[in-house]
Amino acid sequence: MPGNQTPPPGRFIAGAVCPRCGVMDRLMVSGDGALRRCVDCGFGDERPVETPAPVATRVSRAAARRVETPADVVRLIDIGEGAGEVGKGED
């Protein structure tokens, strides 16, 4: 490291489970976030360089594949007074 800089301290990942030994709360990530390791079994790996493809959801799929629902016309009828007299004619 240039100069006398010390690397940032590592930190534990709350709730993380080690992929090798299955123990919770024992994974530690390096200060720069590039490495993780288990303090129980010694498992360690690097952060993947490529990001995984996003999962296709109803919101994220291509606009060409979206199905638009046609709008229906709605008529509002004000029946006013005499609503109980439907079907009765005047004599």
FENCORCOR-V324901 format. One record per residue. N is the residue number from 1. D_CENTER is the distance of its C-alpha to the mean C-alpha in Angstrom with 1 decimal. Layout:
# FENCORCOR-V324901
[[N & D_CENTER] [N & D_CENTER]]
This chain:
# FENCORCOR-V324901
[[1 & 37.8] [2 & 39.7] [3 & 41.6] [4 & 41.0] [5 & 37.3] [6 & 35.6] [7 & 32.1] [8 & 29.5] [9 & 29.2] [10 & 26.6] [11 & 24.3] [12 & 22.9] [13 & 19.2] [14 & 18.9] [15 & 17.8] [16 & 17.7] [17 & 19.9] [18 & 22.3] [19 & 22.0] [20 & 25.8] [21 & 27.2] [22 & 24.3] [23 & 25.2] [24 & 22.6] [25 & 22.7] [26 & 25.0] [27 & 22.9] [28 & 23.9] [29 & 22.6] [30 & 25.1] [31 & 25.5] [32 & 24.4] [33 & 21.3] [34 & 22.9] [35 & 24.0] [36 & 23.0] [37 & 25.6] [38 & 26.4] [39 & 29.3] [40 & 30.5] [41 & 30.8] [42 & 30.7] [43 & 27.7] [44 & 26.4] [45 & 24.5] [46 & 23.5] [47 & 20.1] [48 & 19.7] [49 & 20.9] [50 & 19.0] [51 & 15.2] [52 & 13.9] [53 & 13.4] [54 & 10.1] [55 & 9.4] [56 & 11.3] [57 & 10.1] [58 & 12.4] [59 & 11.4] [60 & 11.4] [61 & 14.6] [62 & 17.9] [63 & 19.9] [64 & 22.8] [65 & 21.2] [66 & 20.2] [67 & 22.8] [68 & 24.2] [69 & 25.7] [70 & 29.2] [71 & 30.2] [72 & 33.1] [73 & 35.9] [74 & 36.4] [75 & 39.9] [76 & 40.5] [77 & 44.0] [78 & 45.8] [79 & 48.3] [80 & 49.7] [81 & 52.7] [82 & 54.2] [83 & 50.9] [84 & 52.7] [85 & 55.6] [86 & 53.8] [87 & 56.2] [88 & 59.3] [89 & 61.7] [90 & 64.4] [91 & 67.9]]
